[in-house]
């Protein structure tokens, strides 16, 4: 009798796997086995050959000795992948072409998938080709992939973000996380410049200054009344509620506009007086804290006023005749230029500008919305164009000169941009003269009016859409590559599964143990990071990070170690490599998030759907995907790759982006009607509805 019950239980479990995970055949949970030395042909890396699994001559030269004491040559596997070979008893053949992006790499291989076993691609691409039968359904093997399965069970929103078919529960790719459930990009400012202009007793004076431009930008925030906002107090221990008192101070943009063009000195003193009155002395003589303090409360209008002061006072700030206000990391690279409209979303309360998928977001109505079809999007971009007309956005961004952030910061030419904290605050150590008090730091995200559905008039609060979740790059297994070869299939599945184990996550972030600091007994030396003990990098690794990687953790890891190419990248390594000033600014933001004064999307199905993070992939069918492809303008004219075209960027530079359109309503309608946006959105909405039903079935 007992044996019969056991058999029935096993059959019920098997049937559940079929219904939930799309397992096509009932099989006992057994370990993946394959012949030692099985070769896997892997077409995966990050963007270019320098970030491949093997060393390029540009990196290895005639031989390069790393912190593990070993010497590597051109064509050798990087340390992380040597370790993978040894741990899993496999052989790796590097097939990565370095086509420029995951999507372009997959485009190269999609007609020759018989030549590779594992391939990188865009998450949507891999799901689409999985539905066509070209990429292996990992969902059919979850019971044999205990680490991957456990990760998905612990992170249900991740499961939704990678589900390619809600009828079968198919999963066609192993997801990539560049950190998870944490803020990604941040505003960064020259803190010392803000302090020079705004702090101190009495009035601001300068031996020389320029005049501000004739005003074009008009107020975004109210011009009368009061707006209450929550801020973290200066020492980061509690939350204060303060008021922006427009009755007492007026709106700073309106005040400046009424006067017209003025000297830089006049502009600074007008902003100082406004801060004192609008905040009733809250910031005292440390007015810069409105922008750069733990207790910052700045908004778009106040930033525009500050930018006017900055560009009109170059002699005070850098001793030259020119200072650039807002800029992007590489003003001639579309991949970086798009950060300007991402920042615009934060300034003017527009969702979908930094979405995990296309420009989609979940509205308070629970439905998907597309920023490209929202009137508010184009109104925000037009306000950015107003800033361009006033000279507040860098001339290189407008004129596409070959200028990079390094030049701006190295030469004291740039004030502010929106980017990754660790890589950009390195300039404090490598470029800026800290002895002179120069300081480039992450600052609080702005206060804006967000329509989260809790108030018809909107809510003035801080919100960031730049929240780490499943990235758009991923690895999949080629059906034709492993066809008829169980050794290859099992070895590929084993590799993916290992990457999500605790040890695998450390390897894919830090590289092998030889690059990690250990105790005499061989255990890791650890530190507390986000509530978890994480390894400390070795002294030799830290030294090499600077000597070979110039302090840029991601470049060092990819170029030399072969880690952080996909899977789960812990931010613990990156945090250790963050320059002290970078830690300070990020620390302010972290405290604000912890105390709830910065809100963000949640990696869950939330009670208020507006806060639900849109999945990185939606389970559209092959027929639907084929139809979506016909709306090609939605991708080619809103691209984020280097060399691509983006109408949002064009509008910031030139005004309304869609040809022949001269207002926000017409621009949104042009995308919806002429570009097929309305039909595209309906297909995405259908998939989102199916995914929600699927989620409900999993919860039962």
C-alpha positions as CSV (number, residue, x, y, z in Angstrom):
1,X,0.0,0.0,0.0
2,X,2.8,2.4,0.9
3,X,4.5,1.7,-2.4
4,X,1.3,2.5,-4.3
5,X,1.0,5.8,-2.5
6,X,4.5,6.7,-3.3
7,X,4.0,6.0,-7.0
8,X,0.8,8.1,-7.0
9,X,2.6,11.0,-5.4
10,X,5.4,10.8,-7.9
11,X,2.9,10.8,-10.8
12,X,1.1,13.8,-9.4
13,X,4.4,15.7,-9.1
14,X,5.2,14.8,-12.7
15,X,1.8,15.9,-13.9
16,X,2.3,19.2,-12.1
17,X,5.7,19.7,-13.8
18,X,4.0,19.1,-17.2
19,X,1.3,21.7,-16.5
20,X,3.4,24.3,-14.9
21,X,6.8,24.0,-16.5
22,X,6.0,22.5,-19.9
23,X,8.0,19.3,-19.3
24,X,7.4,17.3,-22.5
25,X,8.3,13.9,-21.0
26,X,8.1,12.5,-17.4
27,X,11.5,11.9,-16.1
28,X,12.9,11.2,-12.7
29,X,15.0,14.0,-11.1
30,X,18.5,12.8,-11.9
31,X,21.9,14.5,-12.2
32,X,23.0,15.7,-15.6
33,X,25.7,13.4,-16.9
34,X,28.1,13.7,-19.8
35,X,31.5,12.4,-21.0
36,X,34.5,14.1,-19.4
37,X,36.1,16.5,-21.9
38,X,32.8,17.2,-23.7
39,X,33.4,20.3,-25.9
40,X,31.0,23.2,-25.8
41,X,31.1,25.8,-28.6
42,X,30.2,29.0,-27.0
43,X,29.4,32.2,-28.9
44,X,29.1,34.5,-25.9
45,X,30.8,37.5,-24.4
46,X,30.1,41.1,-24.0
47,X,29.9,43.4,-27.1
48,X,33.4,43.0,-28.4
49,X,36.3,40.6,-28.6
50,X,38.1,42.2,-25.7
51,X,35.3,40.9,-23.5
52,X,35.3,37.3,-24.9
53,X,36.0,34.1,-23.0
54,X,39.6,34.1,-24.4
55,X,42.3,36.7,-24.5
56,X,42.8,39.0,-27.5
57,X,46.2,40.2,-28.5
58,X,45.1,43.7,-27.5
59,X,44.8,42.5,-23.9
60,X,47.4,39.7,-23.6
61,X,50.1,41.1,-25.9
62,X,53.1,38.7,-25.8
63,X,51.9,37.3,-22.5
64,X,50.2,38.8,-19.4
65,X,50.7,37.7,-15.8
66,X,47.7,38.3,-13.5
67,X,47.1,38.5,-9.8
68,X,46.8,34.7,-9.6
69,X,50.5,34.4,-10.6
70,X,49.8,32.8,-13.9
71,X,50.7,34.0,-17.3
72,X,48.2,34.0,-20.1
73,X,48.7,34.4,-23.9
74,X,46.5,35.4,-26.8
75,X,43.9,32.8,-27.4
76,X,44.0,31.3,-23.9
77,X,40.8,31.1,-21.9
78,X,40.5,33.7,-19.2
79,X,40.8,32.6,-15.6
80,X,37.0,32.3,-15.0
81,X,36.6,30.0,-17.9
82,X,39.7,27.9,-17.1
83,X,38.0,27.4,-13.7
84,X,34.7,26.4,-15.4
85,X,36.6,23.8,-17.6
86,X,38.2,22.3,-14.5
87,X,35.2,22.3,-12.3
88,X,32.8,20.8,-14.9
89,X,35.3,18.6,-16.8
90,X,34.5,20.2,-20.1
91,X,36.3,21.8,-23.0
92,X,35.4,25.3,-24.2
93,X,35.7,26.5,-27.8
94,X,35.3,30.3,-28.0
95,X,33.2,31.2,-31.0
96,X,32.3,34.7,-30.0
97,X,32.6,37.2,-32.9
98,X,32.3,40.4,-30.8
99,X,29.7,41.8,-33.2
100,X,29.0,44.8,-31.0
101,X,26.0,43.7,-28.9
102,X,24.2,40.6,-27.8
103,X,21.5,41.2,-30.4
104,X,24.0,41.6,-33.2
105,X,25.9,38.5,-32.1
106,X,22.7,36.4,-32.3
107,X,21.9,37.9,-35.7
108,X,25.3,36.6,-36.9
109,X,24.5,33.1,-35.7
110,X,20.8,32.7,-36.1
111,X,21.1,31.1,-39.6
112,X,24.0,28.9,-38.5
113,X,23.0,27.7,-35.1
114,X,24.3,24.2,-35.9
115,X,27.8,25.7,-35.5
116,X,27.3,26.7,-31.8
117,X,26.0,25.0,-28.6
118,X,25.6,28.1,-26.4
119,X,24.9,31.5,-27.8
120,X,24.3,35.0,-26.4
121,X,21.4,37.1,-27.7
122,X,18.8,39.6,-26.7
123,X,16.3,38.1,-24.3
124,X,13.4,38.8,-26.6
125,X,15.3,37.2,-29.6
126,X,16.0,34.0,-27.7
127,X,12.4,33.7,-26.6
128,X,11.2,34.4,-30.1
129,X,13.6,31.8,-31.6
130,X,12.7,29.4,-28.8
131,X,9.1,29.6,-29.8
132,X,10.2,28.7,-33.4
133,X,12.0,25.6,-32.0
134,X,15.6,26.9,-32.4
135,X,16.5,27.4,-28.7
136,X,16.2,24.7,-26.0
137,X,13.4,25.1,-23.5
138,X,15.2,25.1,-20.2
139,X,11.8,24.7,-18.4
140,X,11.8,21.1,-19.6
141,X,14.9,20.5,-17.5
142,X,14.4,22.5,-14.3
143,X,14.2,19.4,-12.2
144,X,17.7,18.5,-13.4
145,X,18.9,22.1,-12.7
146,X,18.5,22.5,-9.0
147,X,20.4,25.7,-8.6
148,X,18.6,27.5,-11.4
149,X,15.3,26.2,-10.2
150,X,15.9,27.3,-6.7
151,X,16.9,30.8,-7.9
152,X,13.6,31.1,-9.8
153,X,11.6,29.9,-6.9
154,X,13.2,32.5,-4.7
155,X,12.6,35.2,-7.2
156,X,9.1,34.8,-8.8
157,X,9.2,38.0,-10.8
158,X,12.3,36.7,-12.5
159,X,10.4,33.6,-13.4
160,X,7.8,35.8,-15.0
161,X,10.4,38.0,-16.7
162,X,11.9,35.0,-18.5
163,X,8.7,33.0,-19.3
164,X,8.5,32.6,-23.1
165,X,5.2,30.7,-23.3
166,X,2.5,30.8,-20.7
167,X,0.8,27.6,-22.0
168,X,3.9,25.5,-21.4
169,X,5.9,27.6,-19.0
170,X,8.8,27.5,-21.4
171,X,12.1,29.3,-20.6
172,X,14.4,29.9,-23.5
173,X,17.3,31.7,-21.8
174,X,19.4,32.0,-18.7
175,X,19.0,35.5,-17.5
176,X,21.7,38.1,-16.8
177,X,21.6,40.3,-13.7
178,X,24.0,43.3,-13.3
179,X,23.0,43.4,-9.7
180,X,19.4,42.9,-8.7
181,X,16.8,44.9,-6.8
182,X,18.9,48.0,-6.5
183,X,19.3,51.4,-8.2
184,X,21.2,51.4,-11.4
185,X,22.0,54.9,-12.8
186,X,22.2,58.1,-10.8
187,X,22.6,61.8,-11.4
188,X,26.2,63.0,-10.8
189,X,27.3,66.5,-10.1
190,X,30.5,68.5,-9.4
191,X,29.7,69.0,-5.8
192,X,32.5,71.5,-5.2
193,X,31.1,73.8,-7.9
194,X,27.6,73.9,-6.3
195,X,29.2,74.7,-3.0
196,X,31.3,77.5,-4.5
197,X,28.2,79.1,-6.0
198,X,25.6,78.6,-3.2
199,X,27.3,78.3,0.2
200,X,28.3,81.0,2.6
201,X,27.1,84.3,4.3
202,X,26.2,87.4,2.4
203,X,26.0,87.8,-1.4
204,X,28.0,86.0,-4.1
205,X,30.6,88.0,-5.9
206,X,33.0,87.3,-8.8
207,X,35.7,89.2,-10.6
208,X,34.2,88.0,-14.0
209,X,31.2,86.2,-15.3
210,X,29.0,85.8,-18.4
211,X,25.4,86.7,-19.0
212,X,22.7,84.0,-18.9
213,X,21.0,83.3,-22.2
214,X,17.6,84.8,-23.0
215,X,15.1,82.5,-21.2
216,X,13.3,79.8,-23.1
217,X,12.5,77.1,-20.5
218,X,9.2,77.7,-18.6
219,X,8.3,76.5,-15.1
220,X,7.4,72.8,-14.6
221,X,6.8,73.1,-10.8
222,X,4.0,75.3,-9.4
223,X,4.4,79.1,-9.3
224,X,2.2,79.6,-6.2
225,X,1.1,77.6,-3.1
226,X,3.2,75.0,-1.2
227,X,4.4,71.5,-2.1
228,X,5.4,69.3,0.8
229,X,8.1,66.7,0.2
230,X,9.8,64.1,2.4
231,X,13.6,64.2,2.7
232,X,16.1,62.3,4.8
233,X,17.6,64.6,7.4
234,X,21.2,65.7,7.0
235,X,22.8,63.0,9.2
236,X,20.7,60.2,7.5
237,X,18.8,59.0,10.6
238,X,15.2,60.0,10.0
239,X,12.8,61.6,7.5
240,X,11.9,65.3,7.5
241,X,8.8,66.7,5.8
242,X,9.6,70.1,4.3
243,X,7.7,72.6,2.1
244,X,8.6,74.3,-1.1
245,X,6.9,77.6,-0.4
246,X,6.1,79.3,-3.7
247,X,4.0,81.9,-2.0
248,X,7.0,83.1,-0.1
249,X,9.7,82.8,-2.8
250,X,7.9,82.4,-6.1
251,X,9.1,79.9,-8.7
252,X,12.8,80.4,-9.4
253,X,12.4,79.9,-13.1
254,X,9.6,82.3,-13.3
255,X,11.6,84.8,-11.2
256,X,14.6,84.5,-13.5
257,X,12.5,84.6,-16.7
258,X,10.8,87.8,-15.5
259,X,14.2,89.5,-15.3
260,X,15.4,88.1,-18.6
261,X,19.1,87.8,-19.4
262,X,21.3,88.8,-16.4
263,X,24.9,88.4,-15.2
264,X,26.0,85.2,-13.7
265,X,26.5,86.9,-10.4
266,X,22.9,88.2,-10.4
267,X,21.6,84.7,-11.3
268,X,23.5,83.1,-8.3
269,X,22.2,85.6,-5.9
270,X,18.7,85.2,-7.1
271,X,19.0,81.5,-6.6
272,X,20.5,81.9,-3.1
273,X,17.6,84.2,-2.1
274,X,15.0,81.8,-3.5
275,X,16.5,78.9,-1.5
276,X,16.4,80.9,1.7
277,X,12.8,81.9,1.3
278,X,11.3,78.8,-0.4
279,X,12.7,76.5,2.3
280,X,12.4,79.0,5.2
281,X,16.0,78.8,6.1
282,X,16.1,75.0,6.3
283,X,19.4,74.8,4.5
284,X,21.0,77.7,6.2
285,X,24.3,78.9,4.7
286,X,24.8,75.3,3.3
287,X,22.4,76.0,0.4
288,X,24.3,73.5,-1.8
289,X,22.7,70.7,0.2
290,X,19.4,71.4,-1.7
291,X,21.2,69.7,-4.5
292,X,24.1,67.6,-3.1
293,X,23.2,66.8,0.5
294,X,21.7,63.8,2.2
295,X,18.7,66.1,2.7
296,X,18.5,67.3,-0.9
297,X,15.1,68.2,-2.3
298,X,15.8,69.7,-5.7
299,X,13.5,69.6,-8.7
300,X,13.7,70.3,-12.5
301,X,13.1,74.0,-12.2
302,X,15.7,74.4,-9.5
303,X,18.2,72.4,-11.6
304,X,17.6,74.7,-14.6
305,X,18.2,77.7,-12.3
306,X,21.5,76.1,-11.1
307,X,22.5,75.2,-14.7
308,X,22.0,78.8,-15.7
309,X,24.3,79.8,-12.8
310,X,26.9,77.2,-13.7
311,X,27.3,78.0,-17.4
312,X,27.3,81.8,-16.7
313,X,30.2,81.5,-14.1
314,X,33.0,79.5,-15.8
315,X,35.6,81.9,-14.6
316,X,34.7,81.2,-11.0
317,X,34.4,77.4,-11.5
318,X,37.2,76.4,-13.8
319,X,39.0,79.7,-14.7
320,X,38.1,79.4,-18.4
321,X,35.4,80.9,-20.6
322,X,33.3,77.8,-21.0
323,X,31.5,75.3,-18.8
324,X,29.2,72.6,-20.1
325,X,26.1,72.0,-18.1
326,X,24.4,68.6,-18.7
327,X,26.4,66.1,-20.9
328,X,26.4,62.4,-21.6
329,X,29.3,60.0,-21.2
330,X,30.1,60.0,-24.9
331,X,28.2,62.7,-26.6
332,X,28.7,61.2,-30.1
333,X,27.6,57.7,-29.1
334,X,23.9,57.0,-29.3
335,X,24.3,54.2,-26.7
336,X,25.2,56.9,-24.2
337,X,23.2,59.8,-25.6
338,X,20.0,58.0,-24.7
339,X,20.8,58.6,-21.1
340,X,19.7,62.2,-21.6
341,X,16.1,61.2,-22.2
342,X,16.3,58.7,-19.4
343,X,17.2,61.5,-17.1
344,X,14.4,63.6,-18.6
345,X,11.9,61.0,-17.4
346,X,13.2,61.5,-13.8
347,X,13.1,65.3,-14.1
348,X,9.5,65.5,-15.4
349,X,7.8,62.4,-14.0
350,X,7.5,60.3,-17.2
351,X,7.5,56.5,-17.0
352,X,8.8,54.1,-19.6
353,X,12.0,56.1,-20.5
354,X,14.2,53.6,-18.6
355,X,12.1,50.5,-19.0
356,X,13.3,46.9,-18.8
357,X,11.6,46.2,-22.1
358,X,11.3,48.7,-25.0
359,X,9.5,51.8,-23.6
360,X,6.8,49.9,-21.7
361,X,5.5,50.4,-18.2
362,X,2.5,49.2,-16.2
363,X,0.0,51.9,-15.5
364,X,-2.1,52.4,-12.4
365,X,-4.9,50.8,-14.4
366,X,-2.9,47.6,-14.6
367,X,-2.5,47.9,-18.4
368,X,0.7,48.3,-20.4
369,X,1.6,51.7,-21.7
370,X,4.3,52.8,-24.2
371,X,6.2,56.0,-23.5
372,X,6.6,56.5,-27.3
373,X,2.8,56.9,-27.4
374,X,2.4,59.2,-24.4
375,X,1.8,62.9,-24.8
376,X,3.7,63.6,-21.5
377,X,6.9,62.1,-23.0
378,X,7.1,64.6,-25.8
379,X,6.2,67.5,-23.5
380,X,9.2,66.5,-21.3
381,X,11.5,66.2,-24.2
382,X,10.5,69.6,-25.5
383,X,11.5,71.0,-22.1
384,X,14.9,69.4,-22.6
385,X,15.0,71.2,-26.0
386,X,14.3,74.5,-24.2
387,X,17.4,73.8,-22.1
388,X,19.4,73.1,-25.3
389,X,18.3,76.5,-26.7
390,X,19.6,78.1,-23.5
391,X,22.9,76.4,-23.8
392,X,22.4,74.3,-20.7
393,X,23.1,71.0,-22.4
394,X,26.6,70.4,-23.8
395,X,27.5,71.7,-27.2
396,X,29.0,68.3,-28.1
397,X,25.7,66.6,-27.4
398,X,24.0,69.1,-29.7
399,X,26.6,69.1,-32.4
400,X,27.8,65.4,-32.2
401,X,31.5,66.3,-31.7
402,X,33.9,63.5,-30.6
403,X,34.0,64.5,-27.0
404,X,33.8,62.1,-24.1
405,X,33.1,62.5,-20.4
406,X,36.8,61.9,-19.6
407,X,37.6,65.1,-21.4
408,X,35.0,67.1,-19.6
409,X,36.0,65.9,-16.2
410,X,39.7,65.8,-16.8
411,X,39.7,69.4,-18.2
412,X,37.2,70.8,-15.7
413,X,34.7,71.4,-18.5
414,X,31.6,69.5,-17.5
415,X,29.1,69.9,-14.6
416,X,26.7,67.0,-14.6
417,X,25.5,63.8,-16.2
418,X,23.4,60.7,-15.6
419,X,25.2,57.4,-15.5
420,X,26.6,54.5,-13.4
421,X,28.2,55.6,-10.1
422,X,31.2,53.3,-9.9
423,X,32.7,53.8,-13.3
424,X,32.1,57.6,-13.4
425,X,33.2,58.5,-9.9
426,X,36.6,56.9,-10.6
427,X,37.5,60.3,-12.1
428,X,37.8,61.5,-8.6
429,X,40.9,59.4,-8.3
430,X,42.2,59.3,-11.8
431,X,41.4,62.8,-13.2
432,X,40.3,65.4,-10.7
433,X,42.6,67.2,-8.3
434,X,41.1,66.3,-5.0
435,X,43.7,68.3,-3.2
436,X,41.9,71.3,-4.6
437,X,38.6,70.0,-3.2
438,X,37.3,68.9,-6.6
439,X,34.5,66.3,-6.2
440,X,32.3,64.5,-8.6
441,X,29.5,62.6,-6.8
442,X,26.1,60.9,-7.2
443,X,23.3,63.1,-5.9
444,X,19.7,62.5,-4.9
445,X,17.2,61.8,-7.7
446,X,14.9,64.8,-8.3
447,X,11.4,65.6,-6.9
448,X,8.9,65.4,-9.7
449,X,5.1,65.0,-10.1
450,X,4.3,61.3,-10.7
451,X,0.9,60.0,-11.6
452,X,1.0,56.7,-9.7
453,X,-2.8,56.6,-9.4
454,X,-3.1,57.6,-5.8
455,X,-4.0,61.2,-6.6
456,X,-5.6,62.5,-9.8
457,X,-3.4,65.6,-9.5
458,X,-0.3,63.6,-9.2
459,X,2.1,63.1,-6.3
460,X,5.3,65.1,-5.7
461,X,7.9,62.6,-4.8
462,X,11.2,61.0,-5.8
463,X,10.9,57.9,-8.0
464,X,13.5,56.1,-10.1
465,X,12.8,53.8,-12.9
466,X,16.4,52.8,-13.1
467,X,16.0,49.6,-11.0
468,X,18.1,46.5,-11.5
469,X,16.2,43.4,-12.8
470,X,16.7,40.9,-15.6
471,X,18.8,42.5,-18.2
472,X,18.1,42.3,-21.9
473,X,21.2,40.1,-22.7
474,X,21.1,36.4,-22.0
475,X,22.5,33.0,-23.0
476,X,20.5,30.2,-24.7
477,X,21.3,26.7,-25.9
478,X,21.1,26.0,-29.7
479,X,18.8,23.1,-30.6
480,X,20.7,22.4,-33.8
481,X,24.0,22.7,-32.0
482,X,23.3,20.0,-29.4
483,X,20.9,17.9,-31.6
484,X,21.5,14.2,-31.2
485,X,24.3,14.7,-28.7
486,X,23.1,14.2,-25.1
487,X,26.7,14.9,-23.8
488,X,26.6,18.4,-25.3
489,X,23.0,19.1,-24.1
490,X,23.7,17.9,-20.5
491,X,27.1,19.8,-20.3
492,X,25.4,23.0,-21.5
493,X,22.6,22.6,-19.0
494,X,25.1,21.9,-16.3
495,X,27.1,25.0,-17.1
496,X,24.0,27.2,-16.9
497,X,22.9,25.5,-13.7
498,X,26.3,25.9,-12.0
499,X,26.3,29.7,-12.8
500,X,23.3,30.1,-10.4
501,X,24.8,28.1,-7.5
502,X,26.2,30.1,-4.6
503,X,29.8,29.2,-5.7
504,X,29.0,29.9,-9.3
505,X,27.6,33.3,-8.6
506,X,30.9,34.2,-6.9
507,X,32.9,32.8,-9.8
508,X,30.9,34.7,-12.3
509,X,31.4,38.0,-10.4
510,X,34.8,37.7,-8.8
511,X,36.6,35.2,-11.0
512,X,38.4,32.2,-9.4
513,X,39.4,31.9,-5.7
514,X,43.0,33.0,-6.5
515,X,41.7,36.6,-6.9
516,X,39.9,36.5,-3.5
517,X,41.3,37.2,-0.1
518,X,41.3,34.0,2.1
519,X,41.9,33.1,5.7
520,X,44.6,30.7,6.8
521,X,42.0,27.8,6.7
522,X,41.1,28.6,3.1
523,X,37.8,30.3,3.8
524,X,37.0,33.7,2.3
525,X,37.6,36.9,4.1
526,X,34.2,38.6,3.9
527,X,32.4,41.9,4.5
528,X,28.8,42.7,5.0
529,X,27.1,43.8,1.8
530,X,23.3,44.4,1.6
531,X,22.9,42.2,4.6
532,X,25.0,39.3,3.3
533,X,28.6,38.3,3.9
534,X,30.4,38.6,0.6
535,X,34.1,37.9,-0.3
536,X,36.8,40.5,-0.2
537,X,39.1,40.8,-3.2
538,X,42.7,40.0,-2.6
539,X,45.3,42.8,-2.3
540,X,46.9,41.7,-5.5
541,X,43.6,41.9,-7.3
542,X,42.9,45.4,-5.9
543,X,46.3,46.6,-7.1
544,X,45.8,45.0,-10.5
545,X,42.4,46.5,-10.9
546,X,44.1,49.9,-10.9
547,X,47.3,49.0,-12.8
548,X,45.5,47.1,-15.6
549,X,41.9,48.2,-15.4
550,X,42.3,51.8,-14.3
551,X,39.9,51.2,-11.5
552,X,37.0,50.3,-13.7
553,X,35.7,47.1,-12.1
554,X,33.5,46.0,-15.0
555,X,36.2,46.5,-17.7
556,X,38.8,44.8,-15.6
557,X,36.6,41.8,-14.8
558,X,35.5,41.4,-18.5
559,X,38.9,42.1,-20.1
560,X,41.2,40.1,-17.8
561,X,39.2,37.7,-15.6
562,X,36.4,36.8,-18.0
563,X,33.8,37.3,-15.3
564,X,30.6,39.5,-15.3
565,X,29.8,38.4,-18.9
566,X,26.4,37.1,-17.9
567,X,24.4,35.3,-15.2
568,X,24.3,36.8,-11.7
569,X,26.8,39.7,-11.2
570,X,27.0,40.6,-7.6
571,X,27.6,44.3,-6.9
572,X,29.8,43.3,-3.9
573,X,33.0,43.3,-6.0
574,X,32.1,46.5,-7.7
575,X,31.3,48.2,-4.3
576,X,34.8,47.4,-3.1
577,X,36.2,49.1,-6.2
578,X,34.1,52.2,-5.8
579,X,36.1,55.3,-5.1
580,X,35.5,56.9,-1.6
581,X,33.5,59.9,-3.1
582,X,31.5,57.4,-5.1
583,X,30.6,55.5,-2.0
584,X,29.6,58.7,-0.3
585,X,27.0,59.8,-2.9
586,X,25.7,56.2,-3.4
587,X,25.4,56.0,0.4
588,X,23.1,59.0,0.5
589,X,20.9,57.4,-2.1
590,X,20.9,54.1,-0.4
591,X,19.8,55.6,2.9
592,X,17.0,57.5,1.1
593,X,15.8,54.3,-0.6
594,X,15.9,52.4,2.8
595,X,13.9,55.1,4.5
596,X,11.4,55.2,1.7
597,X,12.0,58.7,0.3
598,X,13.0,57.3,-3.1
599,X,10.4,55.0,-4.5
600,X,11.1,52.5,-7.4
601,X,9.5,49.6,-9.3
602,X,9.1,46.4,-7.4
603,X,10.2,43.0,-8.6
604,X,6.8,41.7,-7.8
605,X,3.1,41.9,-8.8
606,X,2.2,44.8,-6.5
607,X,-1.1,45.9,-5.1
608,X,-0.8,49.2,-7.0
609,X,0.3,47.9,-10.5
610,X,2.0,51.2,-11.3
611,X,4.9,50.0,-9.1
612,X,5.2,46.6,-10.8
613,X,8.4,46.3,-12.8
614,X,7.6,45.4,-16.4
615,X,9.0,42.0,-17.3
616,X,12.2,42.0,-19.5
617,X,10.4,39.6,-21.9
618,X,6.7,39.1,-22.6
619,X,5.4,35.7,-23.8
620,X,4.3,36.7,-27.3
621,X,3.6,33.8,-29.7
622,X,5.5,33.3,-33.0
623,X,2.6,34.7,-34.9
624,X,2.6,37.8,-32.7
625,X,6.3,38.2,-32.9
626,X,6.2,38.0,-36.7
627,X,3.6,40.8,-36.7
628,X,5.6,42.9,-34.2
629,X,8.5,42.7,-36.6
630,X,6.5,44.5,-39.3
631,X,6.4,47.6,-37.1
632,X,10.1,48.2,-37.7
633,X,10.1,51.9,-37.1
634,X,9.4,51.3,-33.4
635,X,12.8,49.7,-33.1
636,X,15.0,51.3,-35.8
637,X,13.9,54.9,-35.0
638,X,14.0,54.4,-31.2
639,X,17.3,52.5,-31.0
640,X,19.7,52.6,-28.1
641,X,22.8,51.1,-29.8
642,X,25.9,52.9,-30.9
643,X,25.4,54.3,-34.3
644,X,21.6,53.9,-34.1
645,X,18.9,56.5,-34.5
646,X,16.7,57.7,-31.7
647,X,13.9,60.2,-32.2
648,X,13.8,61.0,-28.5
649,X,17.4,62.1,-28.7
650,X,16.7,64.0,-31.9
651,X,13.8,65.9,-30.2
652,X,16.0,67.0,-27.4
653,X,18.5,68.4,-29.9
654,X,16.1,69.8,-32.6
655,X,12.6,70.0,-31.2
656,X,9.7,67.7,-32.1
657,X,11.1,64.4,-33.4
658,X,8.5,63.0,-35.8
659,X,8.9,64.7,-39.2
660,X,6.1,67.1,-39.8
661,X,4.9,67.1,-36.2
662,X,4.8,70.3,-34.2
663,X,3.2,69.4,-30.9
664,X,3.2,66.6,-28.3
665,X,-0.2,65.2,-29.2
666,X,0.6,64.9,-32.9
667,X,3.9,63.2,-32.1
668,X,2.3,60.6,-29.8
669,X,-0.4,59.9,-32.4
670,X,2.2,59.6,-35.2
671,X,3.9,56.8,-33.3
672,X,0.6,55.1,-32.4
673,X,-1.0,55.3,-35.9
674,X,1.7,55.7,-38.6
675,X,4.4,53.6,-36.9
676,X,2.0,50.9,-35.8
677,X,2.4,51.6,-32.1
678,X,-1.2,51.0,-31.2
679,X,-1.3,47.5,-32.7
680,X,2.2,46.7,-31.2
681,X,0.9,47.7,-27.8
682,X,-2.2,45.6,-28.1
683,X,0.0,42.5,-28.9
684,X,2.2,43.3,-25.8
685,X,-0.9,43.8,-23.7
686,X,-2.3,40.4,-24.8
687,X,0.9,38.7,-23.7
688,X,0.9,40.7,-20.4
689,X,-2.6,39.5,-19.7
690,X,-1.6,35.9,-20.3
691,X,1.5,36.3,-18.1
692,X,-0.7,37.6,-15.2
693,X,-3.0,34.6,-15.5
694,X,0.0,32.3,-15.5
695,X,1.3,34.0,-12.4
696,X,-2.1,33.5,-10.7
697,X,-1.9,29.8,-11.6
698,X,1.6,29.5,-10.0
699,X,0.3,31.1,-6.8
700,X,-2.4,28.5,-6.4
